[in-house]
Amino acid sequence: MNTTWAPAEQPDSFAFDDESEAEIVNVLKKYPEERKTSAVMPLLYIAQRQMGRVTGSAWIPLVAMDDIASRLEMAPIRVYEVASFYTMFNTKPIGRYHLQVCTTTPCWLRGSDAVTEACRKATGIHHFGETSADGVFTLTEVECLGACANAPILQVDDDYYEDMDGPRTEALIADLRAGRKPEAGPTINRMCSAPEGGRKTLLETSASSPDQK
């Protein structure tokens, strides 16, 4: 098959393992039999996670897409269309850790350029879409990740690392290279999307209201 979005070298076979099969059973319960093609995205994601778990590279080979097409009784091309459209699906092998840098306006204004440069410096990657020479990291440019209040965002696999800068990015990559995965979320002194340093309003406790009769 001649595709520009999938590599020429593909595995000869693919089979969902027991863990994935259990997930698939639960996914298919959510859809009526006549609408089971709607499960294509969850099944693609399950296949991608299995490849990451088993091979260390979270991507979806064509044989896995064909398996999904057969299970859902849909044309393989329809599965290919979904897998090649959404950036959440990797149709080519990637590194052990997938570094996804948001560069849209909120993250850019808050310093995504510094995050990008730190990723390049720490991994040796020169351009988006490349994998490091040691096969550990793949660097991808992504659109808005929907966490603008905590910009800039660096997504690693499925986790968001928020309020990033150059030094914190380099430290994170050093931890990943050493086999440590720090807790995801804000990397500064804040809880979730609350202001840095704690609450800024409603600092005083109001007096109790008199009982109402």
C-alpha positions as CSV (number, residue, x, y, z in Angstrom):
1,M,0.0,0.0,0.0
2,N,1.3,3.4,-0.9
3,T,0.7,5.8,2.0
4,T,2.5,9.0,3.0
5,W,1.4,8.8,6.6
6,A,2.5,5.3,7.4
7,P,6.0,3.8,7.2
8,A,6.9,1.3,4.5
9,E,8.2,-1.2,7.1
10,Q,5.2,-2.7,8.9
11,P,4.8,-5.7,11.3
12,D,3.4,-8.8,9.6
13,S,0.8,-9.4,12.3
14,F,-0.9,-7.9,15.3
15,A,-3.1,-9.4,18.0
16,F,-4.8,-7.7,20.9
17,D,-3.5,-9.1,24.2
18,D,-5.7,-10.1,27.2
19,E,-5.4,-6.6,28.8
20,S,-6.5,-4.9,25.6
21,E,-9.3,-7.5,25.0
22,A,-10.8,-6.7,28.4
23,E,-10.8,-3.0,27.6
24,I,-12.4,-3.7,24.2
25,V,-15.2,-5.6,25.8
26,N,-16.0,-2.7,28.1
27,V,-15.8,-0.2,25.2
28,L,-18.2,-2.1,22.9
29,K,-20.8,-2.3,25.7
30,K,-21.2,1.5,25.3
31,Y,-22.5,1.3,21.7
32,P,-25.5,-0.4,20.1
33,E,-24.5,-3.3,17.8
34,E,-25.6,-1.2,14.8
35,R,-23.5,1.7,15.9
36,K,-20.4,-0.1,16.9
37,T,-18.3,1.7,14.3
38,S,-18.4,4.6,16.7
39,A,-15.9,2.7,18.8
40,V,-13.2,3.1,16.2
41,M,-11.3,5.9,18.2
42,P,-11.3,4.0,21.5
43,L,-10.0,0.9,19.8
44,L,-7.3,2.7,18.0
45,Y,-6.2,4.2,21.3
46,I,-6.2,0.7,22.9
47,A,-4.0,-0.6,20.0
48,Q,-1.6,2.3,20.4
49,R,-1.3,1.9,24.2
50,Q,-0.6,-1.9,23.7
51,M,2.2,-1.2,21.2
52,G,3.7,1.2,23.7
53,R,3.4,-1.3,26.5
54,V,4.7,-4.2,24.5
55,T,7.3,-2.6,22.2
56,G,8.2,0.7,23.9
57,S,6.9,2.6,20.9
58,A,3.2,3.8,21.1
59,W,2.0,3.7,17.5
60,I,-0.6,1.9,15.4
61,P,0.5,-0.3,12.5
62,L,-1.7,-1.0,9.5
63,V,-2.3,-4.6,10.6
64,A,-3.8,-3.3,13.9
65,M,-6.1,-0.9,11.9
66,D,-7.1,-3.8,9.7
67,D,-8.0,-5.9,12.8
68,I,-10.1,-3.0,14.1
69,A,-11.9,-2.6,10.8
70,S,-12.7,-6.3,10.8
71,R,-14.0,-6.2,14.4
72,L,-16.2,-3.2,13.7
73,E,-17.3,-4.4,10.3
74,M,-16.2,-1.2,8.5
75,A,-14.0,-0.6,5.5
76,P,-10.3,-0.4,6.4
77,I,-9.9,2.9,4.6
78,R,-12.4,4.4,7.1
79,V,-10.1,3.4,10.0
80,Y,-7.1,4.7,8.1
81,E,-8.9,8.0,7.7
82,V,-9.5,8.4,11.4
83,A,-6.0,7.3,12.4
84,S,-4.3,9.7,10.0
85,F,-6.5,12.7,10.8
86,Y,-6.1,13.0,14.6
87,T,-2.7,13.9,16.0
88,M,-3.5,11.8,19.1
89,F,-2.8,8.7,17.0
90,N,0.7,7.9,15.9
91,T,0.9,6.1,12.6
92,K,4.7,5.8,12.7
93,P,7.0,4.5,15.4
94,I,7.9,7.0,18.1
95,G,10.4,7.1,21.0
96,R,9.8,5.8,24.4
97,Y,8.6,9.2,25.5
98,H,6.5,11.5,23.3
99,L,7.2,15.1,23.9
100,Q,4.4,17.2,22.6
101,V,4.9,21.0,22.8
102,C,1.9,23.3,22.4
103,T,3.0,26.4,20.4
104,T,-0.4,28.1,19.9
105,T,-0.8,31.7,21.1
106,P,-1.3,31.4,24.9
107,C,1.6,28.9,25.3
108,W,3.7,30.9,22.9
109,L,3.1,34.2,24.9
110,R,4.1,32.3,28.1
111,G,7.3,30.9,26.7
112,S,6.8,27.8,24.6
113,D,9.8,28.8,22.5
114,A,12.0,28.2,25.5
115,V,10.3,24.9,26.2
116,T,11.0,23.8,22.6
117,E,14.6,24.8,22.7
118,A,15.1,23.0,26.0
119,C,13.6,19.9,24.4
120,R,16.0,20.1,21.5
121,K,19.0,20.8,23.7
122,A,18.2,17.9,26.1
123,T,17.4,15.3,23.4
124,G,19.6,16.3,20.5
125,I,16.5,16.5,18.2
126,H,16.7,19.3,15.7
127,H,13.2,19.5,14.2
128,F,9.7,18.6,15.1
129,G,8.7,15.2,14.1
130,E,12.1,13.6,14.7
131,T,13.1,11.0,17.2
132,S,16.3,11.2,19.2
133,A,19.3,9.2,18.1
134,D,19.0,6.9,21.2
135,G,15.3,6.3,20.4
136,V,14.1,7.6,23.7
137,F,12.3,10.8,22.7
138,T,10.1,12.0,19.9
139,L,9.4,15.7,19.6
140,T,6.1,16.9,18.1
141,E,4.5,20.3,17.7
142,V,0.8,20.3,18.7
143,E,-2.2,22.6,18.7
144,C,-4.0,23.9,21.7
145,L,-4.0,21.4,24.5
146,G,-6.9,23.1,26.3
147,A,-4.9,24.1,29.5
148,C,-4.2,27.7,28.6
149,A,-4.4,29.0,32.2
150,N,-1.4,26.9,33.0
151,A,0.6,27.7,29.9
152,P,3.1,26.8,28.6
153,I,2.2,23.1,28.4
154,L,4.5,20.1,27.6
155,Q,2.5,16.9,27.1
156,V,4.5,13.7,27.8
157,D,2.6,10.7,26.5
158,D,-0.8,11.2,28.1
159,D,0.4,13.6,31.0
160,Y,0.4,17.4,31.1
161,Y,3.3,19.2,32.6
162,E,2.2,22.8,33.2
163,D,3.8,26.2,33.8
164,M,7.0,25.0,32.1
165,D,10.1,26.9,31.3
166,G,13.5,26.0,29.9
167,P,15.2,24.8,33.1
168,R,12.2,22.8,34.3
169,T,11.9,21.2,30.9
170,E,15.5,20.1,30.9
171,A,15.1,18.7,34.5
172,L,12.0,16.8,33.4
173,I,13.8,15.2,30.4
174,A,16.7,14.3,32.6
175,D,14.3,12.5,35.0
176,L,12.7,10.7,32.1
177,R,16.0,9.6,30.7
178,A,16.9,8.2,34.1
179,G,13.7,6.2,34.2
180,R,11.8,8.5,36.6
181,K,8.5,10.1,35.7
182,P,7.7,13.1,37.9
183,E,4.1,13.8,39.0
184,A,2.2,15.6,36.2
185,G,0.5,18.9,36.7
186,P,1.7,22.4,37.6
187,T,5.5,22.7,38.1
188,I,5.2,25.9,40.2
189,N,3.6,26.6,43.5
190,R,0.0,26.4,42.6
191,M,-2.9,23.9,42.9
192,C,-4.4,23.0,39.6
193,S,-5.2,26.3,37.9
194,A,-5.4,28.4,41.1
195,P,-3.1,31.4,41.4
196,E,0.5,30.9,42.1
197,G,1.3,31.1,45.9
198,G,-2.3,30.3,47.0
199,R,-5.6,32.0,47.3
200,K,-5.8,35.7,46.4
201,T,-9.4,36.5,47.3
202,L,-11.9,35.6,50.0
203,L,-9.1,35.4,52.5
204,E,-11.3,36.3,55.5
205,T,-13.9,34.1,57.1
206,S,-17.2,35.9,57.3
207,A,-19.2,36.1,60.5
208,S,-21.9,33.5,61.0
209,S,-25.3,34.7,59.9
210,P,-28.1,34.8,62.5
211,D,-30.5,31.9,62.5
212,Q,-33.4,32.4,60.1
213,K,-36.8,31.6,61.4
